[in-house]
Amino acid sequence: MRPSVVALVGPTASGKSALALELARKTGAWIISCDSMQVYRGLDIGTAKPSLKVRREVPHRLIDCCTLPDRFSAARWAQKAEAAIHEAQEHGAPALIVGGTGLYLRALTEGLSPIPPEDPDVRAWLRKRLAEEGIQALHAELARVDAALAARLAPRDTQRILRALGVFHTTGKPLSQWWREGKTAPRIACRVFVLDPGREALRAAIAQRHRAMLARGWWEEVAWLASLALPADHPAMRAVGYRQMLAHLAGTCSRAEAEEKALVATWRYAKRQRTWFRHQVQAEAWGPKEAIADKLIKALHAACEAC
């Protein structure tokens, strides 16, 4: 039988970590982080990483499992997450996946497509076109060659638009077709619950957390990241919040402007996450803590009985 796990997902700053800790204390669950930035050692404040004290109290996995300049991926996460799930169940504990990186969860539950790597010359050509024509022109091209994917991407989602066009011009096949045709068999059965406190509550939580991160020394962490001189396309350099603050260290905006841009970018990211989870996952329950907590506890107890 495939192991059965429970996932608590939702937009950034929605309170997932706090609720997960509460649930773990009540059920003995192990927490498996589903966050594409919490995997990196050193990115602590800006990723809202659980403290060492919390991680000593409740078993956590998939946090601090990658040292920069190494890169992490959805496939790598899925492999390690599956191992962590089995480890938890060998100890008689249910596994609770917690985070907001939907692609990582999909890699675990639905499998991934064996997409060939992009041709570096194609990527260089696309970057040249990006500088000359702008991202909207490239998004319009994507709409012509891969309408299904273009409809799901924001017109200014540079990273994903370049990736989709790079795959198409390298292989001659749309990225969405690769996804449809080549997925490996899913190995994990997952019951998904989405924590969403609502638009206004989420906006307030993001602003409050943003202020707290700055007070804790986020700028020092950003300066450390800049000192590593990572390539511009490294995932850590594109992390929401970090990217906007790195722009100040590069001299392209003031400190105050960078902080404001980081706040705005975080809110926009949260909105994209809400949309993604609403349309891309089949959740058993969706809403604020009061609407889903009891259902989560029942699901975790059921998962524990199946261990």
Backbone as CSV, one residue per row, in Angstrom:
resi,resn,N_x,N_y,N_z,CA_x,CA_y,CA_z,C_x,C_y,C_z
1,MET,0.838,-1.199,0.000,0.000,0.000,0.000,0.868,1.242,0.000
2,ARG,0.401,2.265,-0.729,1.085,3.533,-0.674,0.806,4.195,0.670
3,PRO,1.829,4.808,1.268,1.584,5.465,2.552,0.611,6.628,2.396
4,SER,-0.224,6.829,3.407,-1.188,7.921,3.403,-0.696,9.025,4.320
5,VAL,-0.697,10.249,3.815,-0.224,11.384,4.606,-1.248,12.510,4.529
6,VAL,-1.040,13.504,5.382,-1.906,14.679,5.435,-1.072,15.894,5.080
7,ALA,-1.643,16.783,4.288,-0.939,18.003,3.895,-1.726,19.223,4.342
8,LEU,-1.032,20.155,4.981,-1.583,21.445,5.363,-0.881,22.499,4.517
9,VAL,-1.589,23.043,3.550,-0.995,23.999,2.629,-1.761,25.318,2.689
10,GLY,-1.245,26.317,1.994,-1.903,27.612,1.975,-0.916,28.716,1.674
11,PRO,-1.409,29.940,1.542,-0.532,31.055,1.213,0.425,31.399,2.334
12,THR,1.486,32.091,1.987,2.472,32.519,2.960,1.832,33.394,4.028
13,ALA,2.285,33.243,5.262,1.831,34.031,6.418,0.409,33.688,6.855
14,SER,-0.135,32.581,6.374,-1.506,32.215,6.750,-1.583,31.547,8.117
15,GLY,-0.429,31.211,8.691,-0.419,30.587,10.013,-0.227,29.087,9.976
16,LYS,0.287,28.569,8.869,0.457,27.118,8.714,1.396,26.533,9.759
17,SER,2.531,27.181,9.984,3.525,26.629,10.912,2.991,26.550,12.327
18,ALA,2.288,27.606,12.761,1.742,27.615,14.117,0.675,26.532,14.280
19,LEU,-0.198,26.386,13.293,-1.234,25.363,13.367,-0.607,23.972,13.307
20,ALA,0.397,23.801,12.459,1.058,22.500,12.342,1.698,22.094,13.661
21,LEU,2.324,23.040,14.345,2.952,22.743,15.630,1.896,22.332,16.655
22,GLU,0.793,23.033,16.650,-0.310,22.693,17.557,-0.832,21.283,17.273
23,LEU,-0.994,20.954,16.013,-1.483,19.629,15.622,-0.476,18.539,15.980
24,ALA,0.806,18.835,15.755,1.847,17.849,16.048,1.899,17.540,17.542
25,ARG,1.713,18.546,18.370,1.717,18.327,19.816,0.553,17.441,20.246
26,LYS,-0.570,17.569,19.553,-1.755,16.807,19.923,-1.742,15.381,19.369
27,THR,-1.091,15.177,18.233,-1.187,13.885,17.541,0.128,13.131,17.442
28,GLY,1.248,13.782,17.785,2.539,13.139,17.643,3.057,13.126,16.217
29,ALA,2.473,13.952,15.351,2.872,13.981,13.947,4.275,14.540,13.762
30,TRP,4.949,14.051,12.746,6.193,14.653,12.276,5.848,15.658,11.181
31,ILE,6.525,16.788,11.189,6.264,17.835,10.206,7.290,17.745,9.082
32,ILE,6.802,17.712,7.860,7.665,17.692,6.679,7.450,18.997,5.929
33,SER,8.454,19.850,5.925,8.334,21.157,5.291,8.208,21.034,3.780
34,CYS,7.232,21.731,3.236,7.022,21.789,1.787,7.238,23.233,1.344
35,ASP,8.457,23.710,1.521,8.819,25.105,1.237,10.127,25.114,0.467
36,SER,10.104,25.668,-0.726,11.269,25.606,-1.614,12.437,26.448,-1.144
37,MET,12.233,27.339,-0.172,13.326,28.163,0.339,13.802,27.732,1.722
38,GLN,12.941,27.101,2.506,13.367,26.638,3.827,14.355,25.483,3.741
39,VAL,14.529,24.915,2.566,15.534,23.853,2.406,16.952,24.401,2.520
40,TYR,17.145,25.706,2.292,18.493,26.275,2.236,18.980,26.729,3.613
41,ARG,20.142,26.233,4.007,20.769,26.686,5.246,21.143,28.155,5.116
42,GLY,20.848,28.911,6.147,21.202,30.325,6.151,20.059,31.249,5.789
43,LEU,19.071,30.754,5.084,17.900,31.570,4.762,16.844,31.290,5.832
44,ASP,16.952,31.963,6.942,16.140,31.664,8.114,15.036,32.689,8.342
45,ILE,15.425,33.952,8.440,14.462,34.993,8.802,13.472,35.236,7.664
46,GLY,13.989,35.431,6.477,13.130,35.761,5.343,12.253,34.627,4.868
47,THR,12.521,33.405,5.316,11.676,32.265,4.952,10.723,31.874,6.079
48,ALA,10.776,32.614,7.188,9.935,32.313,8.361,10.153,30.876,8.822
49,LYS,11.405,30.472,8.848,11.757,29.103,9.208,11.468,28.860,10.694
50,PRO,10.904,27.702,11.052,10.696,27.397,12.475,12.015,27.449,13.236
51,SER,11.951,27.868,14.476,13.160,28.019,15.274,13.759,26.658,15.614
52,LEU,15.026,26.678,16.015,15.687,25.446,16.437,14.995,24.845,17.658
53,LYS,14.491,25.700,18.539,13.778,25.213,19.714,12.549,24.414,19.307
54,VAL,11.793,24.934,18.358,10.596,24.244,17.874,10.969,22.940,17.186
55,ARG,12.059,22.961,16.412,12.472,21.763,15.680,13.026,20.691,16.604
56,ARG,13.515,21.105,17.765,13.948,20.106,18.753,12.750,19.497,19.472
57,GLU,11.697,20.284,19.613,10.504,19.808,20.319,9.699,18.832,19.465
58,VAL,9.525,19.152,18.184,8.739,18.328,17.261,9.619,17.979,16.067
59,PRO,9.679,16.707,15.682,10.504,16.338,14.525,10.087,17.096,13.264
60,HIS,11.062,17.724,12.631,10.864,18.414,11.360,11.814,17.795,10.332
61,ARG,11.372,17.698,9.118,12.214,17.218,8.028,12.119,18.190,6.847
62,LEU,13.105,18.126,5.990,13.214,18.937,4.769,13.411,20.423,5.075
63,ILE,14.066,20.716,6.199,14.511,22.066,6.534,16.024,22.004,6.690
64,ASP,16.729,23.001,6.127,18.199,23.050,6.212,18.842,21.793,5.648
65,CYS,18.325,21.310,4.536,18.880,20.096,3.932,19.697,20.397,2.677
66,CYS,19.965,21.665,2.426,20.730,22.040,1.237,21.624,23.227,1.582
67,THR,22.890,23.128,1.232,23.860,24.191,1.513,24.174,24.942,0.229
68,LEU,23.988,26.249,0.264,24.315,27.081,-0.895,25.804,26.980,-1.185
69,PRO,26.189,26.985,-2.463,25.432,27.330,-3.668,24.691,26.173,-4.329
70,ASP,24.558,25.033,-3.668,23.804,23.926,-4.243,22.374,24.376,-4.538
71,ARG,21.737,23.690,-5.468,20.354,24.001,-5.839,19.456,22.827,-5.472
72,PHE,18.236,23.174,-5.085,17.252,22.145,-4.784,16.211,22.113,-5.897
73,SER,15.444,21.031,-5.970,14.439,20.891,-7.023,13.230,20.149,-6.484
74,ALA,12.150,20.203,-7.244,10.934,19.497,-6.848,11.160,17.992,-6.813
75,ALA,11.893,17.476,-7.791,12.151,16.036,-7.834,12.962,15.596,-6.622
76,ARG,13.952,16.382,-6.264,14.795,16.053,-5.114,13.984,16.112,-3.824
77,TRP,13.116,17.127,-3.736,12.272,17.238,-2.548,11.346,16.037,-2.428
78,ALA,10.708,15.649,-3.528,9.762,14.535,-3.491,10.439,13.256,-3.030
79,GLN,11.665,13.036,-3.501,12.403,11.833,-3.109,12.695,11.839,-1.613
80,LYS,13.175,12.976,-1.107,13.492,13.074,0.313,12.228,13.068,1.176
81,ALA,11.166,13.671,0.672,9.914,13.692,1.426,9.350,12.293,1.583
82,GLU,9.429,11.498,0.535,8.939,10.123,0.628,9.732,9.344,1.669
83,ALA,11.045,9.534,1.687,11.875,8.859,2.680,11.506,9.312,4.090
84,ALA,11.230,10.619,4.251,10.868,11.148,5.567,9.515,10.607,6.026
85,ILE,8.589,10.447,5.086,7.275,9.894,5.415,7.421,8.464,5.935
86,HIS,8.225,7.677,5.240,8.447,6.297,5.690,9.140,6.267,7.049
87,GLU,10.078,7.182,7.270,10.774,7.244,8.552,9.792,7.539,9.681
88,ALA,8.893,8.514,9.452,7.904,8.848,10.475,7.011,7.652,10.777
89,GLN,6.569,6.982,9.745,5.644,5.869,9.946,6.327,4.666,10.605
90,GLU,7.617,4.505,10.367,8.359,3.452,11.062,8.414,3.708,12.566
91,HIS,8.290,5.004,12.935,8.263,5.367,14.354,6.825,5.438,14.879
92,GLY,5.866,5.025,14.051,4.474,5.032,14.480,3.843,6.402,14.517
93,ALA,4.412,7.363,13.759,3.909,8.735,13.768,3.316,9.096,12.415
94,PRO,2.221,9.844,12.403,1.696,10.325,11.126,2.583,11.429,10.566
95,ALA,2.609,11.548,9.259,3.398,12.589,8.599,2.484,13.735,8.180
96,LEU,2.870,14.948,8.534,2.104,16.144,8.187,2.971,17.030,7.296
97,ILE,2.613,17.116,6.032,3.321,17.978,5.090,2.791,19.396,5.252
98,VAL,3.689,20.359,5.421,3.285,21.730,5.712,4.046,22.701,4.831
99,GLY,3.334,23.544,4.092,4.033,24.547,3.299,3.169,25.160,2.221
100,GLY,3.829,25.946,1.403,3.098,26.666,0.362,3.630,26.466,-1.035
101,THR,4.588,25.542,-1.217,5.151,25.303,-2.545,4.348,24.192,-3.228
102,GLY,3.356,24.607,-3.983,2.444,23.660,-4.597,3.109,22.689,-5.547
103,LEU,4.114,23.168,-6.274,4.796,22.294,-7.229,5.466,21.127,-6.515
104,TYR,6.030,21.365,-5.348,6.678,20.294,-4.599,5.656,19.236,-4.185
105,LEU,4.511,19.687,-3.688,3.476,18.737,-3.291,2.990,17.943,-4.499
106,ARG,2.832,18.610,-5.617,2.391,17.918,-6.830,3.420,16.877,-7.260
107,ALA,4.701,17.197,-7.128,5.739,16.240,-7.499,5.631,14.963,-6.679
108,LEU,5.233,15.099,-5.420,5.102,13.939,-4.547,3.843,13.144,-4.841
109,THR,2.740,13.837,-5.071,1.450,13.154,-5.197,1.104,12.749,-6.623
110,GLU,1.592,13.502,-7.610,1.227,13.232,-8.991,2.396,12.773,-9.852
111,GLY,3.606,12.898,-9.348,4.768,12.535,-10.139,5.227,13.673,-11.025
112,LEU,6.377,13.488,-11.656,6.973,14.510,-12.514,7.202,13.958,-13.916
113,SER,7.323,14.859,-14.864,7.592,14.466,-16.241,9.097,14.509,-16.507
114,PRO,9.633,13.536,-17.238,11.071,13.533,-17.567,11.368,14.511,-18.699
115,ILE,11.352,15.789,-18.386,11.532,16.823,-19.406,13.020,16.997,-19.704
116,PRO,13.416,16.951,-20.980,14.833,17.145,-21.318,15.316,18.539,-20.911
117,PRO,16.593,18.694,-20.622,17.127,20.019,-20.273,17.069,20.963,-21.462
118,GLU,16.962,22.241,-21.157,16.939,23.249,-22.219,18.321,23.390,-22.847
119,ASP,18.320,23.757,-24.100,19.551,24.088,-24.801,20.047,25.438,-24.277
120,PRO,21.282,25.539,-23.776,21.787,26.821,-23.255,21.741,27.939,-24.291
121,ASP,21.940,27.601,-25.550,21.878,28.624,-26.601,20.462,29.159,-26.755
122,VAL,19.487,28.281,-26.591,18.093,28.716,-26.662,17.787,29.658,-25.506
123,ARG,18.226,29.311,-24.304,17.980,30.183,-23.151,18.646,31.541,-23.346
124,ALA,19.875,31.570,-23.881,20.558,32.840,-24.129,19.798,33.672,-25.162
125,TRP,19.304,33.010,-26.194,18.514,33.692,-27.230,17.228,34.279,-26.639
126,LEU,16.584,33.547,-25.755,15.356,34.036,-25.139,15.641,35.216,-24.209
127,ARG,16.755,35.170,-23.499,17.093,36.295,-22.621,17.395,37.550,-23.436
128,LYS,18.005,37.379,-24.568,18.257,38.517,-25.458,16.930,39.099,-25.948
129,ARG,16.026,38.222,-26.315,14.705,38.677,-26.755,13.940,39.351,-25.611
130,LEU,14.107,38.825,-24.400,13.456,39.436,-23.247,13.892,40.882,-23.078
131,ALA,15.191,41.110,-23.198,15.718,42.472,-23.054,15.233,43.387,-24.171
132,GLU,15.073,42.838,-25.368,14.703,43.661,-26.527,13.193,43.825,-26.678
133,GLU,12.439,42.765,-26.412,11.005,42.778,-26.703,10.122,42.917,-25.465
134,GLY,10.645,42.486,-24.297,9.852,42.552,-23.074,9.100,41.259,-22.809
135,ILE,8.729,41.063,-21.564,8.120,39.800,-21.155,6.722,39.620,-21.726
136,GLN,5.999,40.720,-21.965,4.642,40.580,-22.492,4.651,39.979,-23.895
137,ALA,5.655,40.338,-24.694,5.762,39.770,-26.035,6.054,38.281,-25.965
138,LEU,6.890,37.878,-25.012,7.199,36.461,-24.870,5.987,35.682,-24.330
139,HIS,5.230,36.315,-23.462,4.011,35.660,-22.987,3.011,35.477,-24.131
140,ALA,2.938,36.476,-25.020,2.048,36.351,-26.176,2.492,35.210,-27.084
141,GLU,3.803,35.045,-27.235,4.307,33.921,-28.034,3.947,32.596,-27.369
142,LEU,4.092,32.541,-26.044,3.744,31.322,-25.334,2.268,30.988,-25.527
143,ALA,1.419,31.995,-25.559,-0.006,31.766,-25.777,-0.266,31.125,-27.135
144,ARG,0.611,31.404,-28.104,0.436,30.817,-29.440,0.923,29.366,-29.491
145,VAL,1.986,29.058,-28.747,2.567,27.715,-28.859,2.140,26.772,-27.730
146,ASP,1.670,27.337,-26.614,1.243,26.513,-25.484,0.158,27.268,-24.728
147,ALA,-1.016,27.339,-25.346,-2.105,28.160,-24.807,-2.530,27.698,-23.415
148,ALA,-2.532,26.392,-23.186,-2.971,25.873,-21.891,-2.102,26.387,-20.754
149,LEU,-0.785,26.374,-20.975,0.120,26.843,-19.932,0.088,28.356,-19.810
150,ALA,0.051,29.058,-20.925,0.037,30.520,-20.903,-1.153,31.053,-20.114
151,ALA,-2.280,30.355,-20.204,-3.479,30.791,-19.493,-3.301,30.697,-17.978
152,ARG,-2.396,29.843,-17.525,-2.178,29.642,-16.091,-1.088,30.545,-15.530
153,LEU,-0.305,31.190,-16.401,0.816,32.014,-15.945,0.476,33.495,-16.008
154,ALA,0.950,34.222,-15.013,0.814,35.676,-15.064,1.665,36.215,-16.202
155,PRO,1.185,37.259,-16.894,1.934,37.799,-18.045,3.334,38.284,-17.707
156,ARG,3.627,38.487,-16.433,4.957,38.971,-16.032,5.739,37.923,-15.237
157,ASP,5.334,36.687,-15.329,6.046,35.608,-14.635,7.249,35.199,-15.484
158,THR,8.297,36.010,-15.410,9.447,35.858,-16.304,10.066,34.469,-16.223
159,GLN,10.298,33.991,-15.019,10.980,32.712,-14.840,10.246,31.579,-15.552
160,ARG,8.944,31.463,-15.320,8.192,30.339,-15.877,7.926,30.489,-17.373
161,ILE,7.776,31.730,-17.825,7.576,31.949,-19.258,8.830,31.573,-20.032
162,LEU,9.988,31.991,-19.524,11.247,31.623,-20.178,11.452,30.116,-20.155
163,ARG,11.104,29.480,-19.043,11.242,28.030,-18.938,10.358,27.338,-19.976
164,ALA,9.106,27.764,-20.089,8.178,27.128,-21.022,8.623,27.310,-22.466
165,LEU,9.057,28.516,-22.813,9.526,28.759,-24.179,10.836,28.029,-24.437
166,GLY,11.676,27.946,-23.409,12.936,27.231,-23.576,12.704,25.767,-23.888
167,VAL,11.760,25.150,-23.191,11.438,23.746,-23.459,10.856,23.587,-24.853
168,PHE,9.964,24.488,-25.222,9.329,24.379,-26.541,10.354,24.513,-27.668
169,HIS,11.216,25.521,-27.585,12.179,25.752,-28.665,13.322,24.734,-28.646
170,THR,13.527,24.062,-27.520,14.540,23.011,-27.452,14.010,21.685,-27.994
171,THR,12.777,21.365,-27.635,12.232,20.036,-27.956,11.191,20.026,-29.065
172,GLY,10.631,21.213,-29.351,9.560,21.262,-30.339,8.218,20.817,-29.781
173,LYS,8.160,20.598,-28.472,6.925,20.128,-27.840,6.580,21.064,-26.679
174,PRO,5.314,21.483,-26.565,4.925,22.367,-25.453,5.178,21.725,-24.092
175,LEU,5.509,22.550,-23.123,5.782,22.055,-21.781,4.552,21.357,-21.196
176,SER,3.358,21.900,-21.444,2.146,21.276,-20.918,1.954,19.872,-21.488
177,GLN,2.411,19.641,-22.712,2.305,18.303,-23.304,3.277,17.341,-22.639
178,TRP,4.490,17.825,-22.332,5.445,17.001,-21.591,4.835,16.565,-20.264
179,TRP,4.184,17.501,-19.585,3.567,17.185,-18.298,2.502,16.116,-18.445
180,ARG,1.663,16.259,-19.480,0.561,15.313,-19.653,1.054,13.907,-19.987
181,GLU,2.089,13.824,-20.814,2.510,12.537,-21.363,3.498,11.769,-20.498
182,GLY,4.259,12.479,-19.686,5.389,11.793,-19.072,5.403,11.658,-17.572
183,LYS,4.287,11.873,-16.897,4.310,11.803,-15.440,4.569,10.389,-14.945
184,THR,5.422,10.312,-13.940,5.648,9.027,-13.290,4.469,8.716,-12.374
185,ALA,4.326,7.460,-11.999,3.196,7.070,-11.165,3.330,7.679,-9.771
186,PRO,2.253,8.259,-9.251,2.304,8.802,-7.886,2.530,7.694,-6.871
187,ARG,3.266,8.040,-5.815,3.620,7.036,-4.817,2.981,7.295,-3.463
188,ILE,2.388,8.477,-3.300,1.872,8.873,-2.000,0.404,9.289,-2.129
189,ALA,-0.440,8.746,-1.287,-1.824,9.197,-1.196,-1.879,10.316,-0.160
190,CYS,-2.449,11.438,-0.524,-2.376,12.622,0.340,-3.743,13.282,0.490
191,ARG,-4.122,13.524,1.741,-5.347,14.269,2.042,-4.939,15.717,2.288
192,VAL,-5.463,16.631,1.481,-5.007,18.017,1.493,-6.031,18.932,2.162
193,PHE,-5.512,19.811,3.024,-6.319,20.821,3.697,-5.656,22.179,3.460
194,VAL,-6.458,23.177,3.097,-5.918,24.502,2.773,-6.289,25.486,3.872
195,LEU,-5.263,26.078,4.481,-5.469,27.106,5.495,-5.488,28.469,4.815
196,ASP,-6.596,29.177,4.938,-6.728,30.499,4.325,-7.575,31.372,5.248
197,PRO,-6.952,32.307,5.961,-7.701,33.133,6.908,-8.578,34.189,6.266
198,GLY,-8.489,34.342,4.946,-9.245,35.391,4.264,-8.334,36.521,3.828
199,ARG,-8.762,37.247,2.832,-7.932,38.257,2.171,-7.401,39.319,3.132
200,GLU,-8.276,39.936,3.890,-7.838,41.049,4.732,-6.996,40.573,5.909
201,ALA,-7.381,39.455,6.503,-6.586,38.911,7.603,-5.203,38.507,7.110
202,LEU,-5.142,37.961,5.908,-3.849,37.560,5.345,-2.976,38.776,5.064
203,ARG,-3.577,39.809,4.505,-2.802,41.033,4.228,-2.214,41.599,5.518
204,ALA,-3.000,41.638,6.580,-2.513,42.165,7.856,-1.400,41.281,8.425
205,ALA,-1.559,39.966,8.283,-0.542,39.043,8.802,0.771,39.199,8.048
206,ILE,0.705,39.409,6.748,1.910,39.598,5.944,2.645,40.855,6.384
207,ALA,1.892,41.941,6.594,2.513,43.195,7.018,3.155,43.057,8.396
208,GLN,2.468,42.391,9.309,3.010,42.209,10.655,4.273,41.350,10.625
209,ARG,4.236,40.281,9.866,5.410,39.409,9.786,6.572,40.129,9.116
210,HIS,6.283,40.937,8.117,7.323,41.692,7.410,8.065,42.607,8.388
211,ARG,7.320,43.313,9.222,7.950,44.191,10.212,8.798,43.379,11.196
212,ALA,8.284,42.233,11.605,9.017,41.398,12.560,10.309,40.868,11.953
213,MET,10.276,40.493,10.671,11.479,40.000,10.002,12.558,41.086,9.946
214,LEU,12.151,42.285,9.623,13.114,43.389,9.557,13.707,43.654,10.934
215,ALA,12.880,43.583,11.961,13.362,43.829,13.321,14.326,42.737,13.781
216,ARG,14.179,41.536,13.262,15.034,40.410,13.671,16.382,40.396,12.955
217,GLY,16.572,41.275,11.975,17.861,41.333,11.295,17.867,40.758,9.900
218,TRP,16.751,40.880,9.214,16.661,40.318,7.858,17.694,40.922,6.913
219,TRP,17.991,42.207,7.086,18.968,42.846,6.189,20.332,42.162,6.278
220,GLU,20.740,41.771,7.465,22.026,41.084,7.610,22.018,39.753,6.858
221,GLU,20.893,39.079,6.898,20.769,37.811,6.178,20.830,38.033,4.668
222,VAL,20.181,39.097,4.203,20.218,39.418,2.770,21.639,39.773,2.345
223,ALA,22.355,40.521,3.190,23.742,40.876,2.874,24.614,39.624,2.788
224,TRP,24.373,38.666,3.686,25.113,37.401,3.618,24.829,36.677,2.309
225,LEU,23.582,36.646,1.894,23.226,35.999,0.629,23.932,36.692,-0.536
226,ALA,23.964,38.031,-0.511,24.632,38.772,-1.584,26.124,38.454,-1.629
227,SER,26.721,38.213,-0.463,28.162,37.947,-0.403,28.537,36.624,-1.061
228,LEU,27.571,35.739,-1.250,27.857,34.448,-1.876,28.041,34.567,-3.383
229,ALA,27.599,35.694,-3.950,27.738,35.943,-5.389,27.168,34.792,-6.225
230,LEU,25.969,34.372,-5.883,25.319,33.302,-6.629,24.867,33.803,-7.999
231,PRO,24.716,32.922,-8.966,24.185,33.340,-10.274,22.788,33.929,-10.118
232,ALA,22.449,34.844,-10.997,21.156,35.519,-10.900,19.983,34.562,-11.032
233,ASP,20.191,33.435,-11.711,19.085,32.497,-11.904,19.013,31.430,-10.810
234,HIS,19.833,31.553,-9.764,19.752,30.598,-8.665,18.430,30.815,-7.933
235,PRO,17.732,29.741,-7.542,16.440,29.901,-6.857,16.495,30.816,-5.641
236,ALA,17.573,30.766,-4.879,17.667,31.599,-3.683,17.697,33.082,-4.028
237,MET,18.251,33.417,-5.180,18.322,34.817,-5.600,16.983,35.327,-6.109
238,ARG,16.069,34.416,-6.389,14.752,34.810,-6.879,13.684,34.732,-5.803
239,ALA,14.082,34.381,-4.588,13.111,34.210,-3.511,12.373,35.520,-3.239
240,VAL,11.075,35.394,-3.028,10.251,36.572,-2.770,10.752,37.289,-1.524
241,GLY,10.895,38.586,-1.630,11.410,39.390,-0.526,12.906,39.569,-0.631
242,TYR,13.645,38.494,-0.693,15.095,38.580,-0.863,15.440,39.302,-2.160
243,ARG,14.757,38.934,-3.219,15.071,39.523,-4.523,14.914,41.039,-4.494
244,GLN,13.854,41.528,-3.873,13.609,42.971,-3.828,14.638,43.678,-2.944
245,MET,15.044,43.034,-1.861,16.013,43.663,-0.976,17.429,43.592,-1.541
246,LEU,17.712,42.554,-2.290,19.004,42.482,-2.976,19.171,43.630,-3.962
247,ALA,18.054,44.104,-4.507,18.125,45.217,-5.451,18.695,46.465,-4.793
248,HIS,18.407,46.680,-3.516,18.985,47.823,-2.811,20.492,47.654,-2.661
249,LEU,20.927,46.452,-2.322,22.363,46.224,-2.171,23.089,46.366,-3.502
250,ALA,22.348,46.149,-4.593,22.937,46.336,-5.926,22.889,47.789,-6.368
251,GLY,22.263,48.655,-5.546,22.244,50.078,-5.831,21.142,50.557,-6.748
252,THR,20.106,49.742,-6.934,19.052,50.132,-7.883,17.846,50.780,-7.214
253,CYS,17.796,50.767,-5.873,16.694,51.434,-5.172,17.128,51.717,-3.742
254,SER,16.375,52.564,-3.064,16.705,52.899,-1.686,16.305,51.756,-0.756
255,ARG,16.784,51.823,0.461,16.452,50.801,1.454,14.947,50.763,1.708
256,ALA,14.354,51.953,1.885,12.914,52.025,2.143,12.116,51.485,0.961
257,GLU,12.550,51.812,-0.248,11.863,51.298,-1.439,11.960,49.786,-1.516
258,ALA,13.127,49.249,-1.182,13.309,47.798,-1.226,12.392,47.104,-0.226
259,GLU,12.284,47.664,0.964,11.414,47.068,1.972,9.961,47.096,1.530
260,GLU,9.547,48.200,0.935,8.170,48.296,0.460,7.914,47.336,-0.699
261,LYS,8.880,47.236,-1.606,8.728,46.312,-2.731,8.681,44.860,-2.252
262,ALA,9.444,44.553,-1.230,9.420,43.195,-0.680,8.052,42.883,-0.089
263,LEU,7.466,43.854,0.586,6.142,43.669,1.172,5.094,43.461,0.082
264,VAL,5.133,44.290,-0.941,4.174,44.177,-2.047,4.342,42.845,-2.776
265,ALA,5.600,42.452,-3.005,5.861,41.191,-3.703,5.347,40.001,-2.904
266,THR,5.458,40.075,-1.581,4.977,38.986,-0.739,3.462,38.870,-0.829
267,TRP,2.770,40.007,-0.822,1.312,39.979,-0.947,0.894,39.416,-2.310
268,ARG,1.576,39.820,-3.350,1.246,39.300,-4.675,1.500,37.799,-4.764
269,TYR,2.566,37.361,-4.130,2.873,35.935,-4.095,1.771,35.177,-3.361
270,ALA,1.319,35.729,-2.255,0.241,35.088,-1.494,-1.026,34.977,-2.334
271,LYS,-1.328,35.996,-3.108,-2.512,35.943,-3.975,-2.371,34.856,-5.027
272,ARG,-1.162,34.722,-5.581,-0.942,33.655,-6.574,-1.093,32.282,-5.926
273,GLN,-0.592,32.158,-4.705,-0.726,30.878,-4.005,-2.192,30.538,-3.756
274,ARG,-2.972,31.519,-3.333,-4.394,31.267,-3.094,-5.078,30.780,-4.365
275,THR,-4.747,31.422,-5.474,-5.344,31.030,-6.752,-4.902,29.628,-7.142
276,TRP,-3.612,29.335,-6.961,-3.077,28.026,-7.344,-3.755,26.916,-6.550
277,PHE,-3.835,27.077,-5.240,-4.427,26.023,-4.420,-5.924,25.869,-4.699
278,ARG,-6.564,26.954,-5.050,-7.997,26.868,-5.335,-8.265,26.071,-6.602
279,HIS,-7.372,26.191,-7.572,-7.624,25.578,-8.878,-6.804,24.312,-9.143
280,GLN,-5.734,24.096,-8.383,-4.823,23.009,-8.716,-4.843,21.839,-7.731
281,VAL,-5.520,21.967,-6.609,-5.575,20.859,-5.658,-7.022,20.558,-5.302
282,GLN,-7.267,19.317,-4.983,-8.583,18.907,-4.500,-8.501,18.800,-2.976
283,ALA,-8.924,19.849,-2.310,-8.812,19.918,-0.860,-10.055,19.355,-0.187
284,GLU,-9.842,18.659,0.922,-10.965,18.158,1.705,-11.648,19.279,2.479
285,ALA,-10.874,20.289,2.842,-11.434,21.441,3.554,-10.577,22.659,3.260
286,TRP,-11.210,23.806,3.262,-10.546,25.068,2.927,-11.109,26.149,3.834
287,GLY,-10.231,26.962,4.442,-10.725,28.067,5.234,-9.807,28.422,6.375
288,PRO,-10.272,29.233,7.317,-9.451,29.622,8.468,-9.267,28.450,9.417
289,LYS,-8.441,28.659,10.400,-8.106,27.598,11.359,-9.357,26.961,11.957
290,GLU,-10.336,27.784,12.327,-11.528,27.278,12.993,-12.319,26.308,12.118
291,ALA,-12.158,26.439,10.806,-12.936,25.613,9.882,-12.268,24.289,9.555
292,ILE,-10.953,24.187,9.782,-10.252,22.988,9.312,-9.495,22.238,10.399
293,ALA,-9.264,22.846,11.559,-8.397,22.231,12.573,-8.916,20.869,13.033
294,ASP,-10.198,20.773,13.377,-10.741,19.505,13.861,-10.669,18.424,12.785
295,LYS,-10.908,18.799,11.542,-10.846,17.838,10.441,-9.407,17.356,10.237
296,LEU,-8.467,18.256,10.430,-7.063,17.873,10.316,-6.674,16.867,11.400
297,ILE,-7.128,17.105,12.611,-6.802,16.193,13.702,-7.354,14.801,13.418
298,LYS,-8.588,14.726,12.930,-9.191,13.428,12.600,-8.403,12.734,11.491
299,ALA,-7.975,13.515,10.494,-7.210,12.941,9.396,-5.868,12.403,9.869
300,LEU,-5.224,13.136,10.803,-3.941,12.692,11.325,-4.090,11.434,12.182
301,HIS,-5.153,11.373,12.971,-5.402,10.158,13.763,-5.632,8.958,12.835
302,ALA,-6.352,9.196,11.728,-6.594,8.109,10.778,-5.295,7.669,10.131
303,ALA,-4.432,8.636,9.814,-3.140,8.313,9.207,-2.274,7.546,10.196
304,CYS,-2.383,7.894,11.478,-1.590,7.209,12.492,-2.027,5.750,12.634
305,GLU,-3.323,5.524,12.579,-3.845,4.167,12.687,-3.379,3.294,11.513
306,ALA,-3.109,3.959,10.378,-2.675,3.213,9.192,-1.175,2.968,9.172
307,CYS,-0.439,3.553,10.122,1.011,3.412,10.145,1.416,1.945,10.302
